[in-house]
């Protein structure tokens, strides 16, 4: 298939996944605000979200220091036109890439793309109250799920599909790494606390933003132990939002695409796979933050190799 | 020279296609009229709403340029009352278009070959050589099968007497055919009961006709043809149509940057390496086609594609250089072109046209500007045009200067009051002006798809039907015998 179309299928999936994951993150954060600790200011509540969204510097540049408030962040992350990671921007680019690949996606998918963009573009126009935003996030998650259902049920299992899967898994892994990294830091400021049980609400929020709360509870019966959470989110092969799960599925997509004469991609992906093949002990020995940073670096090498060998 | 009978102009009444007089519809509209009166306006309102939703969901859009970074994508405006053309009317249109396209292709072959028509004094040489779309670079190249315009979209209007006249030949990259088909799909979905009353000829096979014509041009044989639709990209106003046709034909939709030329062979850049291309259905102008031959600043084209074409390794549709035949300054000569090559009288007439290079014509036009349309010869889509009746004195002054500066660049035509038809506008049936663009495919033979794109000027009283200027459209029914 055309390199440019492969690129668009890949990014189409990434932008939709990013929009959906961001909505989930925001939704959970809003819910937990209602009952948050009294001494926790709005700054503390929303800064991590800006960090995960990689838009903190842009936000500060736009609104100044000490300006973080619920209503502003809601607006900025949801509808910010000049925020390249806002939900609106993601959905716009999702549709733009779908338009480029219009002749490769099914009619059902295309109609859904249009519906998603038009309805959310409309709903993101007015000022967003917390309540309206909450409903909007839930609705967007439903739409993303529905869209991925259409992909599964109407799309030919060829290269285009494989690039779509590759993009989706890549973005999901990326969001999981960043969510874990940022949240972990806040919840566990002091490494000496690694062995102690943690704040129930904070950890529940983290797991819920990854849709993994119930599964975690079934797997680990003790209180929330940092090592358990990290192990679950990074290494559990059955948890669909774990990093190892996403990486495994990137591998299946790459197999369909074929890696003949694509040495850079092959090598970069092998390195990434190797990193998620260890044990939680190894991760903590290296330091979780360092481990996650190095994961992000490996992922960006994979992305670079893909761009070099497939998208140009 | 062409102004016989145009002098003493009294107010004229446009032809009404639907009504014979104030109270009765024409015969072929009677069944439709009875049906509309029986079901009433509420039913129409519901149908109109339904058609809007369908167009929106399917993303049937066009893009209006120059407004914001995201471009303004508008839903294709569709009017649900169909326009009906009777079988005898169609016979005349069809034979007239075939004759015209045949003659224009012979003309192009001659211009880029021996130029007999110039030597015989039928066409003034300066008219051709000064034409922006005459491409010296390709003189002497004979395209596959000697065909230049595989796809033509020829604009037809009806004058005050109801006569069909040719308004414009679009021989470069005529657009709109996808809307012809979408209009039919929507009309059939929301108004199946209308179709029960008439025998309407089908139009949806257009992409398969086009595909067959494209395949036949492949240098490696039709069976192995790798065909590409070349688009300028998603911001082009006709991008919807490009994706539509690529999907319907099952061919690759590519941009210039997706292709490279190596040793006079064009290749697609794919995830598994280079893949040879046989036929390019290009939807970009000659100017942008090949930066090595035409505009060097073009990033939309494929460097080296003209050499590959010259070597016979790739076919380009429509052939480069076709634009000179639809140059508006050449247009007044088309009747003579038909007589010269075919020895026949034109079946469909032109709209009377004044040449601005002719001093007498020019003075007459300047004296009567309020009744004239002045057009820049190499513009299309309703751009670069003066509509006399609605113009301001300042604008008229501006056009006098423009014409005097470069007379070759302009023609003028008396305003023709395009025929009218009923349209459903916000709860009422109102009269609006319209034209017709049928599509002609030149493959094994010349075929005209029975139908076309009917464009409607949605603003009351307006004569401009271009979608970029507030035009809409109707499904067009050609009746079987």
Interface residues (C-beta under 8 A of the other chain):
Chain A: X1 X2 X3 X4 X6 X92 X96 X99 X100 X102 X103 X107 X110 X111 X113 X114 X115 X118 X159 X257 X258 X310 X312
Chain B: X56 X57 X58 X59 X70 X233 X234 X239 X243 X246 X247 X252 X253 X254 X255 X257 X258 X268 X269 X270 X271 X272
